[in-house]
Amino acid sequence: MIKLFKNRWFLVTILALTWGSSFILIKKTLVAFSPYEIGAIRVAVSGIILAFLGVPAIRKMPLKTLFWVAVAGFFGNFSPMFLFPIAQQKVSSSLAGILDSLVPIFVLIFGFFFFGIRSKLSQVLGAIIGFIGAASLIFFSEANTEGSQFWYAMLIVLAGGSYAMNALVIKEKIPGLTSIDLTAAVFTFWAVPSLVILYFTGIFENFEMTPERSEALGYLSFLTIFGTAIAMLLYYKLIQNTTPVFASSVSYLLPVVAVIWGVLDGEKFSFWYILGGLLILIGIYLIREKKVNPKLVQR
């Protein structure tokens, strides 16, 4: 079993199934919780659970390392947890899953502009094709039926960019930490502001356990434990053992899982989902790494 968790394709598959299911879980949780409650609970509970590992890890970190851990946590463990539920108030779980597959394209772009990682012409072409696919999805799907929904869809795109920056910071700035210490540290660090946000939502004063909220709490618990804490641990391990571009290749399978859940839940599935999703996947295929970039695997 331990050998399985060292296999990069096994990790990619587990992450795709877990994160691909997170969009429908967010949708079900939004029935009884606000987006800010969902985001804050996911981060705060994960941080509290992992604090016994996170506090010692933070204490032994040099200040510079702690800075980059905080930056990585903001982009990968904090802001997306709020962006997705805010967006999914207006955007279907299927569309959210497809748009989230833009992560490898953002890795390519941010890697070039912020970390000097050069790309091949085919990879640049892949990025362009991927963004054309995303644009067709946003402009021709239900995300553009009302003016306000366009901006909610853009929050999903922003979250994808945030995940990409997270992957690059981890690989380029803090490659020496173990995946366990890194996961525990980032959640412990960002648990504090999350608890503050949770307090101001009024959940502690106004919480009332109704059948509707009880069911939503079950979805939120699964989302927090498996879709947040455990999934991020596996993702960080994958980034450190491979490259940010390979780790983000989970985006090949993630939208398929998200769409299947959406269709089973009665969501509309249109031609634009197929066209836009296909263009994004073609773009991801073109930017894949045939050979490992030596710059990205130095320890």
N, C-alpha and C positions, 0 to 999 in steps of 0.2 A: 504493500500500500504506500509506503514511504517513497518507493521508486516512482510510483505514479505521479506524485506531487513534484517530482523533479523533471517530469516530462513536460516540455513547453506546450505541446499540442493538447495534452490533457488539461493543463491549466487554462488554456484559451477556451476550450470547450466548456469547462465548468463556469468560467467567467461569463461566457456568452449566454448560457442558460440562466445564470443568476441575474445578471444585469438586464438581459432581455425580458425577464419576468418582472423587473422592478417598475416598469412603466404602468403595467396593469395594476400592480399593488399600490402605486401612488394614486392612481385613479380611484381605486376602492377606498383608500384612506381619506381622500379629499371629501368624501361624503359626510364625515363627522369631525374632521380636523382642518384647521386653516393651513395654508402653505407654510407659514412661519412656524407654526407648531410642529408640523411634520419635519421640516429641516432642522429645527433646534433639537427636537427629541432624538433624531437619528444621530446627530453629532454628540450631543450631551451624554446620552446613554452609552454610546460606544466609548466615549472618553472615560466615563465612570467605571465601566467594566474593565478597561485596559489600564486604568490609572496605576495599579500595583506594578505594572511593567513600565508605564510611561514616565512616571515621576523619577525613578532611578535613572532611566535613560536620559531624561532631560538634564538632570543634575550633573551627569558626567560629560555632557557635551560642551565643547568650546563655544564661545559666544557666536562666532562666525557660522559654525555648523547649525546652531540653534536658529539663527536668522533664516538660513535656507530651508530648514525643516518647517519653520512657520510659514514661509512663502509657499513651499510645496503644499502644505496643508490647506492654505487659503484657496489655492487654485483647484486642488483635487478632493479635499475633504470637507470644505466649508461652503464656499459659494455655490457649487452645483447642487448641493442638498436643498437649497432654497430656490434656485432657478428652475429646476424641473417641476416641482409642485406648483409654483406660481404660473409657469407656462401651461401646465396641463389643466388649468382651470378653463382654458379655451381651446387647447390643442389635444387631439385624440392621442391615446397611448401608442397607436400604430405609427402615426406621423412622427411623434416624439422619438420613437426607436429608430426610425429611418434617418432622421436628421442627425441623431447622435452619432451615426456612423461616419460623420465628417472628421472625427478625431485624427485619423492618420494623415489627412490632408493638412490639418493645422499643425501637426508635428513637423511635417515637411517645411511648411512656410515659416513657422516660428524658429525652427532649427536653423534655417538659413539666416534670418534677419537678426536673431538674438544670440546665436551660438556659433555662427560661422560655419555651419555644416552644409557643404555644397551638395547640390542635387543634379541629377542627370536631366537631359532634355525630356526624356520620356516621363520622368517624375513630375516635371513642371506641367507637361501636357495632361497628366493624370489629375493634378490639382485643379486645372481649369475645367476639365470634364466633370469632376466631382462637384464643383461649385455650380456648374450649369444644371446638374441634376438637382441640387438643393434648391436653386432658384426656381426651377420648374415646379418642384413640389410646393414651395411656399406660395408662388403666384397663381398656380392653377388648381390647387387642392382647396379643401374647405378652410385652410388657414387664411385665405384671402377673401372669404365671403363677406366678412365685415372688416372695416379698416383696423379696428383694434386687434384683431386676431393675428395680423401680420407681425406685430411687435411681440406678441406672445410666442410665435414661432421663432422669432429671432433670439429669444431668450434661450431656446434649445441650442441654437447655433453658438451662442456665447458660452454656454456650458461646455460644449464640445471643444471650443478653443481653450477653455479653462483647464480641461482634462489634459489637453496636449501640452500646455505649459507646465503642468504638474509633472508629466512624464519626463520632459526635458530637464527640468530642474533637478529631479531625483538622479538622473543618469549623469548629468554634467557637473553638478555641484555637491552632491552628497552620496557618492557611490560606495563609501566605506561602511555605512550602517547596515546592520542586518534588517531583513524585511520586518521582523517582529518588533525590534526597537523602533524602527521608523514608523510603523503603523501605530504603535502604542503612543509614541511621542506626539505625533500630529493630532491624534484624536484627544489626547489629554490636554494639549495646548489649547485647542479650539473648543474644548468643552466649556471653558469658562465664559467666553462671549456668548456661546449658545445658551447657557443657563440664564444669562442676563436677558437675552432676547425672549426666551421662554417665559420668564417672569413678567415681562411687559406685555405678553399676549393675554395675560389674565387667566391662564389655564389653571393656576393653582387655586384661585378664588372661585372660579366659575365652573370647575369640572364637575360633571354629573354623569354617572355611568348609566346610560340608556342601552337598550338592545342594539341600536344602530351604532353607537359609539363602541360598544363591546366588540362587535364584529370588526369594525375598523381598526380597533386596537390590536386585534389578532394579526391583521395584515401589516400594520405598522411594526409590530414586534418582529415578524419574520423579515420585513424589509430592513430593519435596523441591525439585527444580528447577522443575517446571512448576506443581505444585499449591500451592507455598509461595512461593518467591522471585518468579517471573514473575507469578503470579496476583495476589499482593499489590501488585506494582508497578502492574498494570492497574487493580486495585480502588481504590488511592489516587488514581490519575489520574482515575478515574470520580467519586469523591467530590468532588475539588477542582473538577472541571468541571461538576458538577451539584449534587445535594443528597444528604444521607445517606439520605433516604427513597427517592429514585430509585435510588441505588446499590444499596440493599438489595433492590430489585425483582428482582434476580437470583434471588431466592427463588421467583419464579413458575416458572422453568424447572428450577432445581436439583433439586427433589424428583422431577421426571419422569425426569431422567437417572439419579438414584440408584436409583429403583424399577426402571427398565429393566435396569440392571446387576444388581440384586438378583435379579430374576426369571430372568435369563439364567444366574445362578449357582445357581439352584435354591432361592432363599429363598421362604418362605411369603408369599403375598399375600392378605390377607383383606378382607372387607367394611369393616372398621373403618379400614383404610388409605384406602379410597376416601372414606368419610364424613368422617373426620378431616382428610384432606388437602384435601378440597373446602371444608370449613368454614374451614380456615386460608387457603386461596387467596381465598375470598370476603372474609375479614377483610382480607387484604392489598389486595384490589381497592378496598375501601371507604376505606382509609387512604391510597391513592395521592394524589399531589399533582396536581390539575388545573392549578393555576397555581403558578409558582415563588414561594416565600415570600421576599420581599425580604431579610428578616433572614438567611436562609441563604446568600444569594449575594453578600453584601458582601465585598469584598476589603480 
